[in-house]
Amino acid sequence: MEHSILNQLTMPIHMAEHSLRDGHLATAIKCSTVALENLHEIQCELLSIRVAAYQRQGNFSKAHDDAVILQKEMPNDFRGYVYAAESLLKQEKMIEAIDTCEAILPRRRTKFYARIPQHQALWRLRKTAIYNQRHRMDPIKKLPYDVITVILDQLILSDILCCMNVSKTWCYCILACCVKNLNSLEFSDKDDGNKVMDYFYDKPTEFYRAIQLLSDQVKELKIHCYSNPKIKEVSSLLGNLPFRHLQSLSVDDCDDVDPILPTLLNNSKYTLKNLYLGNTCKVNVNEILDLCPNIAMLQCSAPIYPLEYNNTKHQQIQLLHPHSNLTHLHITTKGIQIKNLKQILKYASNLHKLTLAEENPNILRVFHRQYNNHLRHICLHPEGTSPHNNSDSEYIDTTRFNGTIDIYHCYNVNSGLLLPIMNNQRRTEALSLTVSPECHLEDWAGFSTFASPYLRYIKLSFTQETEDVFANIVSHCPSLEEILIHNLSHPPRLFLYSVKYSLPNLRCFGIENSPDHARGNPNIAVGDHALREFFAHYASLEEKNTSSLCSLEEIRLRNVSNVETATLLQLVKIHSLKAIHIVGLDHDFVRPSKAPVMRELARKAKGLYSFNCLVLDGHDITDQDMEGLDCTVLRLERMPLITKEGMKDLLERSKKLKTLTIFECEKLDRDVMMDLVADIKRIQLVYEISY
């Protein structure tokens, strides 16, 4: 600090003291006022010295704080702004440094400030901050692509779209990475976690820009908007995008999407392989196949509506050339014409699976007369129904079999229509059929002599009159491994007897009824004595010292009655079992206690026995009954006595559990279960509710 500045403070102080002593009060007041003004300047000089000291020490945060005080004390002095900008630059706070400089600098340079060093220093600091801000190293440039890909895979799609709008560098870097979430784009009313529709509402411009760049990478597009008020805007957006590499397109029932559907199909006609359309989509099967020659999987409705493309309106386009790429066809509504079916079977030469929502028995005659050698899976079911039991999420998949015929609730079908198709197929390995409750013996008498060394799976229903016919099928098909009885109408004693003594190598057996069929139906009672003997027979195969050991791995009992606890305990004695489904046995006739069964299963799980899948319910099962239970897949239904503490103990002790499903358990709240499995990453929780 210069001596002249100190003199400016000390001299007025001495003069004020002498004047006060001599009685010159006016002079004392004037000198003290001058001293106070000089004191303020000295305070600012001291602040400047401390700021410089902090900067040399490397403490730029405190230097910036003192520089801000200096700005307030001397707002017209450039020094405080210079010190603040320098400190911010050292801390790499470029935007704040630019704001500090621009707070006092004029918009244009003038000659008046040209000779002030601090003014020129501020212009240089501003220029440096702008340069550093533009050329500073972007963090995304420092990371390799594989690391960026791992990071992006953890983000939901809406967050990835936000990242694409940060800068061009970020956008091109994200597009260059192989991110799984970028391959699939879904517009849905449901809260699926991706929040794509929310992002579309909040920032439509940024959303459109990102989707436009992303469209060439999208391989799967789903549009599931039933009642969304902005579906027209979404449709307009999608209609303007190319989607040149789209491989799978799924559109549910939505009239607002129909106008852009021809555009979507035309843009991706050479790459599209899978197409799933709702029942209201106005598209003809033949037209789709003619427009998109590489489609392998097609699901659509049957009504004939003209698809307008290539300036062609209301024309019925026929299959003009073979479509060898089509392997799976599912028509979800009835009304397909026989001539169209013949055309499909003729030109789709490699068709492997055909599913029709039809009850017309003439369909089977077409299959027989115009048989396709590659057709390995035929499925007929009434419109609005499903071949699978919707209440059973663990249904048996029959697509693994080489030849499958699935006739579900088509009551006009009989053996005279089925047997010719099975003879054409030659190696039918799976057969599913539902027999009408009003059918007669002569309708199925043809199966009494049926025999096949290839049949491995059968799912059927029968009446008391036709039970003997289907029992003969079991005895004449020694390769049968899986048998399911559904829509039970009487105790199947004869059928159980035939299975017991004809199939020692049986792997799966079940008696299943849908909840609708079982509700209030007295005919779902199972002969408990016959069923107990059936389980005892397969349990005894392991006790006997013979070469034919028990191979029974799965038992399924669903929505049946008249099953006692002793029968279920006999079931647990079959040591070869890997999967057990015991659900819906609590009816007005007999309410078996499941607690002893659960305790026995838990005891076996502690030992050498390993279960892959357990699906159980029980009104009397407690936490103590489940102690020690462990398996790979566990589904618990309607267990009102199971508590949070019991589930916590089960999860902590489990070593094998991977999937846990909770359905209508009163004391197991969804949030509670989510907290319990949050720290166990290997376990997937599925919480279901009834509608």
Helices and strands as residue ranges (DSSP letters): H 3-22, H 25-57, H 60-73, H 78-90, H 94-102, H 117-135, H 139-142, H 145-153, H 157-164, H 168-176, G 180-183, E 184-188, H 196-202, H 204-214, E 220-224, H 231-239, E 248-251, G 255-260, H 261-267, E 274-277, H 285-291, E 297-300, E 328-331, H 338-347, E 353-356, H 362-369, E 377-380, E 404-407, H 415-425, E 430-433, H 441-444, G 445-449, E 457-460, H 467-476, E 482-486, H 493-502, E 508-512, H 515-518, G 522-524, H 528-543, E 554-558, H 565-572, E 579-583, H 595-606, E 611-617, E 631-637, H 644-653, E 659-663, H 670-677, E 684-688
